[in-house]
Amino acid sequence: MQKVFITTLGCKVNQFESAAFKTGFEAAGLEIVSAQDTADIVVINSCAVTGSAGAQSRKAIRRALRMHPNAEIIITGCYAEIGLNDLINEVELTGRKYRFIGNNHKDKLVATTLGHFDAADDILPGTIRMAKDISRLPVKRFSERSRAYLRVQDGCESFCTYCIVPYTRGPSRSLPLAEVLDQARIFAEEGHREIVLTGIHLGNYGRDLPEQENIISLLEMLSTSTPEVAYRISSLEPMEIDDTLLTLIQERNNIQPHLHIPLQSGNDVILSRMGRRYTTRQFRKVVQRCRQYLPNGAIGIDILAGFPGETEEQFNDCRTFLESLDFTYLHVFPYSIRPGTVAADFKDQVPGPIKESRVAILRELSDRKKQRFYQSQLGRTLPVLVEGKRNSEGRLKGFTSNYISVQFDGPDSLLNATTTVQLIDLEKDIVFAERTENHEN
């Protein structure tokens, strides 16, 4: 039996697609192995969203070449789209057998690897910018995770000045509603009790479909057709969050009260240079509306530090703006140059040490906001999805519906199941809970 090792970098969409590769290889009779095993085939699902992600992708390829000396190397993902020629040169120097699979041909990756398709020169890059349909990538089970990711949309047409993703993922394409529902039912039948809806630009779901579905109608259908599953939304642009969506989340017990909203800068001049299509005033109103409908919901925010031209005063504006918002946590990233994007040619790049200092300041702010939110939730009784493994102290662990990481004692029967806990105590960033009588096995 041939052995396959799959390594995945980057976003939830990549993780879903790698789960589909696993499903395909296992259906063909191959064994999926861990990094410590010697594999016959290695699949690297790469990322290129930041300079660091690209470097990690190259490192993963070099590690695979070293750790699996006789394996065929399959490279796919966003870094394979933008760094194809450099990667070809690097792999060819080793004399190893390899294939490159473009993002819009990921549905052919398993069959191509097993020799069922011809790929000229072992490269199947495709033309991602001309892609019209989303790749069909059915998944049987999402690894050993308690939750599953369900990719319902791919591609982006926003072309923010800092972002390479529209060039690596192509235009927006949606998975038809019937196929989304089928995949959700499969996950439910396999025992997943939470599904995270994901996409490159999730809020664009349905705009290319003849049925004119959208993210709200999708959530309505999913929450009704599989009521035993809780749904979580991975990320939505601020201007895609309206009263209709918030009312639906408020009314449906199985849509988690958790929104992740990219801001990127808290200064209007920088937002305009980024190509973002809203102002800080509009963003503030969105957060206020979220808090009005979901007073105990989790609100996460993406922020970029050190965008070209960001002055100390503009950064301080951003920090002050964030201080004034009622959110739960930040995902903070330093700006990194992506060749091929508009911002890569901006002349006023911020020095690395200044970016690092700004990132540290914003992460400290995030820690304070998270502590305040966690403290406000003590005493509440909340559903929690228990993960499949205990922590190092032997406690059960998981995330509540409003995305609080908790630890508590309980039997093994609760692993990968949903139960109910009361939040008891907060020590540093750890919330300790106690299981209540109202629970599911």
C-alpha positions as CSV (number, residue, x, y, z in Angstrom):
1,M,0.0,0.0,0.0
2,Q,1.4,3.4,-1.0
3,K,1.7,6.0,1.7
4,V,0.8,9.7,1.3
5,F,1.9,12.6,3.5
6,I,-0.1,15.9,3.1
7,T,1.2,19.1,4.6
8,T,-1.0,22.2,4.6
9,L,-0.1,25.9,5.0
10,G,-2.3,28.9,5.3
11,C,-6.0,29.4,5.3
12,K,-9.1,27.3,6.2
13,V,-9.8,26.9,2.4
14,N,-6.5,25.2,2.0
15,Q,-7.3,22.9,5.0
16,F,-10.7,21.9,3.4
17,E,-9.0,21.2,0.1
18,S,-6.3,19.0,1.8
19,A,-9.1,17.1,3.6
20,A,-10.5,16.4,0.1
21,F,-7.2,15.1,-1.1
22,K,-7.1,12.8,1.9
23,T,-10.6,11.5,1.0
24,G,-9.6,10.9,-2.6
25,F,-6.3,9.1,-1.7
26,E,-8.0,6.9,0.9
27,A,-10.8,6.0,-1.5
28,A,-8.1,4.8,-4.0
29,G,-6.6,2.5,-1.3
30,L,-3.7,4.6,-0.3
31,E,-2.7,5.2,3.4
32,I,-2.3,8.7,4.8
33,V,0.7,9.0,7.1
34,S,2.1,11.5,9.6
35,A,5.2,13.6,9.1
36,Q,7.3,11.1,11.0
37,D,6.6,8.3,8.5
38,T,8.4,7.8,5.2
39,A,6.0,8.5,2.4
40,D,5.8,7.5,-1.3
41,I,3.9,10.6,-2.2
42,V,4.1,14.0,-0.5
43,V,1.5,16.7,-1.2
44,I,2.4,20.3,-0.2
45,N,-0.6,22.7,-0.2
46,S,1.2,26.0,-0.1
47,C,0.3,29.5,0.9
48,A,1.5,32.9,-0.3
49,V,-0.7,35.4,1.5
50,T,2.4,37.0,3.2
51,G,6.1,36.9,2.6
52,S,6.4,34.7,5.7
53,A,3.9,32.3,4.3
54,G,5.8,32.0,1.1
55,A,9.0,31.4,3.0
56,Q,7.3,28.7,5.1
57,S,6.1,27.1,1.9
58,R,9.6,26.9,0.5
59,K,10.8,25.5,3.8
60,A,8.1,22.8,3.7
61,I,9.2,21.8,0.2
62,R,12.9,21.5,1.2
63,R,11.9,19.6,4.3
64,A,9.8,17.1,2.3
65,L,12.7,16.6,-0.1
66,R,15.0,15.8,2.8
67,M,12.6,13.7,4.9
68,H,11.1,11.7,2.1
69,P,14.0,10.9,-0.2
70,N,12.2,8.6,-2.6
71,A,8.8,10.3,-2.6
72,E,7.1,11.9,-5.6
73,I,6.5,15.6,-4.7
74,I,3.2,17.2,-5.5
75,I,3.1,21.0,-5.0
76,T,-0.1,23.0,-5.2
77,G,-1.7,26.0,-3.5
78,C,-1.1,29.8,-3.9
79,Y,2.7,29.7,-3.8
80,A,2.7,27.3,-6.6
81,E,0.7,29.9,-8.6
82,I,3.0,32.9,-8.1
83,G,6.3,31.2,-7.6
84,L,6.1,28.4,-10.1
85,N,9.3,29.0,-12.0
86,D,11.4,29.5,-8.9
87,L,10.0,26.3,-7.4
88,I,10.6,24.3,-10.6
89,N,14.2,25.3,-10.6
90,E,14.6,24.4,-6.9
91,V,13.0,21.0,-7.3
92,E,14.7,20.1,-10.6
93,L,18.1,20.6,-9.0
94,T,17.4,17.6,-6.9
95,G,16.5,15.4,-9.8
96,R,13.3,14.3,-8.1
97,K,10.0,13.4,-9.6
98,Y,7.5,16.2,-9.1
99,R,4.2,17.7,-10.2
100,F,2.7,21.1,-9.9
101,I,-1.1,21.4,-9.7
102,G,-2.7,24.9,-10.1
103,N,-5.5,26.0,-7.7
104,N,-8.2,25.6,-10.3
105,H,-7.1,22.0,-11.0
106,K,-7.1,20.8,-7.4
107,D,-10.0,18.6,-8.2
108,K,-7.7,16.6,-10.5
109,L,-4.8,16.4,-8.0
110,V,-5.5,12.8,-6.8
111,A,-6.3,11.4,-10.2
112,T,-3.3,13.1,-11.8
113,T,-1.0,11.8,-9.0
114,L,-2.3,8.3,-9.6
115,G,-1.7,8.6,-13.3
116,H,-5.3,8.8,-14.5
117,F,-4.7,12.2,-16.2
118,D,-1.9,13.2,-18.5
119,A,-0.1,16.3,-17.3
120,A,2.4,17.6,-19.9
121,D,5.8,18.0,-18.3
122,D,4.3,17.1,-14.9
123,I,2.9,20.6,-14.6
124,L,-0.8,21.3,-14.5
125,P,-0.9,25.0,-13.6
126,G,-4.1,26.0,-15.3
127,T,-5.2,29.6,-15.8
128,I,-6.6,30.7,-12.5
129,R,-7.6,34.2,-13.6
130,M,-9.9,32.7,-16.2
131,A,-11.5,30.2,-13.9
132,K,-15.3,30.2,-14.1
133,D,-16.3,27.2,-11.9
134,I,-15.3,26.3,-8.4
135,S,-13.4,23.0,-8.1
136,R,-15.5,20.1,-6.8
137,L,-13.7,18.6,-3.8
138,P,-15.9,16.3,-1.8
139,V,-14.7,15.4,1.7
140,K,-15.7,12.3,3.7
141,R,-14.5,13.4,7.1
142,F,-12.5,16.3,8.2
143,S,-9.5,14.4,9.7
144,E,-9.9,13.8,13.4
145,R,-11.1,17.2,14.2
146,S,-14.3,17.9,16.2
147,R,-15.2,20.6,13.8
148,A,-15.1,20.6,10.0
149,Y,-14.4,23.4,7.5
150,L,-16.7,23.7,4.5
151,R,-15.5,25.7,1.6
152,V,-18.5,27.2,-0.2
153,Q,-16.7,29.9,-2.2
154,D,-13.4,30.5,-3.8
155,G,-11.7,33.5,-5.4
156,C,-11.7,37.3,-4.8
157,E,-12.2,40.3,-7.0
158,S,-11.5,43.1,-4.5
159,F,-7.8,43.7,-5.5
160,C,-6.8,45.4,-2.3
161,T,-3.4,47.0,-3.0
162,Y,-1.5,44.8,-0.5
163,C,-3.1,41.5,-1.4
164,I,-1.8,38.8,-3.8
165,V,-4.9,36.5,-3.3
166,P,-6.9,37.6,-6.3
167,Y,-4.0,36.7,-8.5
168,T,-3.6,33.2,-6.9
169,R,-7.2,32.3,-6.4
170,G,-8.9,33.9,-9.4
171,P,-12.4,35.4,-9.6
172,S,-15.2,34.6,-7.2
173,R,-16.9,31.2,-7.7
174,S,-19.5,29.6,-5.5
175,L,-20.5,26.0,-4.8
176,P,-24.1,25.4,-5.7
177,L,-26.5,25.3,-2.7
178,A,-27.5,21.7,-3.3
179,E,-23.8,20.6,-3.2
180,V,-23.2,22.6,0.0
181,L,-26.1,21.0,1.7
182,D,-24.9,17.5,0.6
183,Q,-21.4,18.2,2.0
184,A,-22.9,19.4,5.3
185,R,-25.1,16.3,5.6
186,I,-22.0,14.1,5.1
187,F,-20.1,16.0,7.9
188,A,-23.2,15.6,10.1
189,E,-23.4,11.9,9.4
190,E,-19.7,11.5,10.2
191,G,-20.3,13.0,13.6
192,H,-19.0,16.6,13.2
193,R,-21.0,18.9,15.5
194,E,-19.7,22.2,14.2
195,I,-19.1,23.3,10.7
196,V,-17.1,26.5,9.9
197,L,-18.3,28.1,6.6
198,T,-15.3,29.3,4.7
199,G,-14.2,30.9,1.5
200,I,-11.7,33.4,0.1
201,H,-14.4,36.1,0.0
202,L,-17.2,34.4,1.8
203,G,-19.7,37.3,1.6
204,N,-19.6,37.0,-2.2
205,Y,-21.3,33.6,-2.0
206,G,-24.0,33.0,-4.6
207,R,-23.4,36.1,-6.8
208,D,-22.3,33.9,-9.7
209,L,-25.1,31.3,-9.2
210,P,-28.2,31.4,-11.4
211,E,-30.3,30.7,-8.3
212,Q,-29.1,34.1,-6.8
213,E,-28.4,32.6,-3.4
214,N,-26.4,34.6,-0.9
215,I,-24.7,34.0,2.5
216,I,-27.9,34.7,4.4
217,S,-30.1,32.2,2.4
218,L,-27.2,29.7,2.6
219,L,-27.2,30.0,6.4
220,E,-30.9,29.7,6.6
221,M,-31.0,26.5,4.6
222,L,-28.0,24.9,6.4
223,S,-29.2,25.7,9.9
224,T,-32.6,24.2,9.0
225,S,-31.5,21.1,7.1
226,T,-28.9,20.0,9.7
227,P,-30.2,21.4,13.0
228,E,-27.9,19.1,15.0
229,V,-24.9,20.9,13.6
230,A,-23.7,24.3,14.8
231,Y,-22.5,26.7,12.1
232,R,-19.7,29.3,12.5
233,I,-18.9,32.0,9.9
234,S,-15.1,32.3,9.2
235,S,-14.9,35.9,8.0
236,L,-17.1,38.6,6.5
237,E,-16.3,42.0,5.1
238,P,-17.7,44.8,7.3
239,M,-20.2,46.1,4.7
240,E,-21.6,42.6,4.2
241,I,-22.9,42.5,7.8
242,D,-26.4,43.8,8.0
243,D,-29.5,43.6,10.2
244,T,-30.9,40.6,8.3
245,L,-27.8,38.6,8.9
246,L,-27.5,39.6,12.6
247,T,-31.2,38.8,13.2
248,L,-30.7,35.4,11.7
249,I,-27.7,34.7,14.0
250,Q,-29.7,36.0,16.9
251,E,-32.7,33.8,16.2
252,R,-31.0,30.5,15.2
253,N,-29.5,28.5,18.1
254,N,-27.2,26.7,15.8
255,I,-25.5,29.7,14.2
256,Q,-22.7,30.6,16.6
257,P,-22.6,34.2,17.9
258,H,-19.2,34.9,16.5
259,L,-18.1,37.2,13.7
260,H,-14.6,37.9,12.3
261,I,-14.4,41.2,10.5
262,P,-11.3,42.5,8.6
263,L,-10.6,46.2,9.3
264,Q,-6.9,46.3,8.3
265,S,-6.3,49.9,9.4
266,G,-8.0,52.3,11.9
267,N,-7.0,55.4,9.8
268,D,-9.0,56.5,6.8
269,V,-6.0,57.7,4.7
270,I,-4.4,54.3,5.0
271,L,-7.7,52.5,4.4
272,S,-8.0,54.4,1.1
273,R,-4.4,53.6,0.1
274,M,-5.2,49.9,0.8
275,G,-8.2,50.0,-1.5
276,R,-10.6,49.2,1.3
277,R,-14.2,50.3,0.6
278,Y,-15.3,51.7,3.9
279,T,-14.3,54.3,6.5
280,T,-13.6,54.0,10.2
281,R,-16.9,55.6,10.8
282,Q,-18.7,53.0,8.8
283,F,-16.7,50.2,10.5
284,R,-17.6,51.6,14.0
285,K,-21.3,51.5,13.1
286,V,-21.0,47.8,12.0
287,V,-19.3,46.8,15.3
288,Q,-21.9,48.7,17.3
289,R,-24.7,47.0,15.4
290,C,-23.1,43.6,16.0
291,R,-22.9,44.3,19.7
292,Q,-26.5,45.5,19.7
293,Y,-27.8,42.2,18.3
294,L,-25.1,39.9,19.9
295,P,-24.3,41.5,23.3
296,N,-22.3,38.4,24.3
297,G,-21.0,37.5,20.9
298,A,-17.3,37.3,19.9
299,I,-16.1,39.9,17.5
300,G,-12.7,39.4,16.0
301,I,-10.8,41.9,13.8
302,D,-8.0,41.6,11.3
303,I,-5.4,44.5,11.4
304,L,-2.3,45.2,9.3
305,A,0.6,47.1,11.0
306,G,3.2,49.0,9.1
307,F,1.5,49.5,5.7
308,P,3.6,51.6,3.4
309,G,3.3,55.3,4.3
310,E,1.8,54.6,7.7
311,T,3.2,57.5,9.9
312,E,3.5,57.3,13.7
313,E,0.4,59.6,13.9
314,Q,-1.6,57.4,11.7
315,F,-0.7,54.3,13.7
316,N,-1.7,56.1,16.9
317,D,-5.0,57.0,15.2
318,C,-5.4,53.2,14.5
319,R,-4.6,52.3,18.1
320,T,-6.9,54.9,19.5
321,F,-9.7,53.8,17.2
322,L,-9.3,50.2,18.2
323,E,-9.2,51.1,21.9
324,S,-12.7,52.7,21.5
325,L,-14.3,49.6,19.9
326,D,-16.1,46.8,21.8
327,F,-14.5,43.8,20.3
328,T,-13.0,40.5,21.6
329,Y,-9.7,39.9,19.9
330,L,-7.4,41.0,17.1
331,H,-5.5,39.1,14.5
332,V,-2.5,41.3,13.9
333,F,-0.2,40.9,10.9
334,P,2.9,43.0,9.9
335,Y,2.6,44.2,6.3
336,S,4.8,42.3,4.0
337,I,5.7,43.1,0.4
338,R,4.0,40.8,-2.2
339,P,5.6,41.3,-5.6
340,G,2.8,41.9,-8.2
341,T,0.6,43.9,-6.0
342,V,0.2,47.7,-6.2
343,A,1.5,48.4,-2.7
344,A,4.8,46.5,-3.5
345,D,5.7,49.5,-5.6
346,F,5.0,52.1,-3.0
347,K,8.2,54.0,-2.1
348,D,7.5,54.7,1.5
349,Q,7.9,51.2,3.0
350,V,8.0,51.1,6.8
351,P,11.2,49.7,8.4
352,G,11.0,46.3,9.9
353,P,11.8,47.2,13.5
354,I,9.0,49.8,13.5
355,K,6.5,47.3,12.1
356,E,7.5,44.8,14.8
357,S,7.0,47.4,17.5
358,R,3.6,48.3,16.2
359,V,2.6,44.7,16.0
360,A,3.6,44.1,19.6
361,I,1.6,47.2,20.7
362,L,-1.6,45.9,18.9
363,R,-1.2,42.4,20.2
364,E,-0.9,43.7,23.8
365,L,-4.2,45.6,23.1
366,S,-5.7,42.4,21.8
367,D,-4.8,40.6,25.0
368,R,-6.4,43.2,27.2
369,K,-9.6,43.2,25.1
370,K,-9.8,39.4,25.3
371,Q,-9.2,39.4,29.0
372,R,-12.0,42.0,29.5
373,F,-14.4,39.9,27.4
374,Y,-13.5,36.7,29.1
375,Q,-14.1,38.3,32.5
376,S,-17.5,39.6,31.4
377,Q,-18.6,36.0,30.6
378,L,-17.7,34.4,33.9
379,G,-20.8,32.9,35.5
380,R,-22.5,32.2,32.2
381,T,-23.6,28.8,31.1
382,L,-22.7,28.1,27.5
383,P,-22.5,25.2,25.0
384,V,-19.0,24.0,24.2
385,L,-17.6,21.7,21.5
386,V,-15.1,19.4,23.1
387,E,-11.9,18.7,21.1
388,G,-10.7,15.2,20.5
389,K,-7.7,15.3,22.8
390,R,-7.2,16.4,26.4
391,N,-4.7,19.0,27.3
392,S,-1.3,18.3,28.9
393,E,-3.0,18.5,32.4
394,G,-5.6,15.9,31.4
395,R,-8.5,18.3,31.2
396,L,-11.1,18.5,28.4
397,K,-10.8,21.6,26.3
398,G,-12.9,23.3,23.6
399,F,-14.5,26.5,22.4
400,T,-17.8,27.9,23.6
401,S,-20.4,29.1,21.1
402,N,-19.0,32.6,21.5
403,Y,-15.4,31.4,20.9
404,I,-14.0,31.3,24.5
405,S,-11.3,28.7,25.0
406,V,-12.2,26.7,28.1
407,Q,-10.8,23.8,30.2
408,F,-12.8,21.5,32.4
409,D,-13.0,18.0,33.9
410,G,-15.2,15.3,32.4
411,P,-15.3,11.8,31.0
412,D,-13.8,10.6,27.7
413,S,-17.4,10.2,26.3
414,L,-17.4,14.0,25.8
415,L,-14.5,14.0,23.4
416,N,-15.6,15.3,20.0
417,A,-19.1,16.0,21.5
418,T,-21.1,19.0,22.6
419,T,-21.8,19.7,26.2
420,T,-22.8,22.6,28.4
421,V,-20.4,24.3,31.0
422,Q,-20.5,27.2,33.4
423,L,-17.5,29.5,33.2
424,I,-16.0,29.7,36.7
425,D,-12.6,31.3,36.8
426,L,-10.1,33.2,34.7
427,E,-6.4,32.7,35.3
428,K,-4.2,34.7,32.9
429,D,-5.7,33.7,29.5
430,I,-7.2,30.4,30.6
431,V,-10.9,30.1,31.4
432,F,-11.8,27.2,33.8
433,A,-15.3,25.8,33.6
434,E,-17.5,23.2,35.2
435,R,-19.8,20.8,33.4
436,T,-23.5,21.3,34.1
437,E,-26.3,18.8,34.1
438,N,-27.7,19.9,30.8
439,H,-25.4,18.1,28.4
440,E,-25.2,15.9,25.3
441,N,-23.0,12.8,24.9
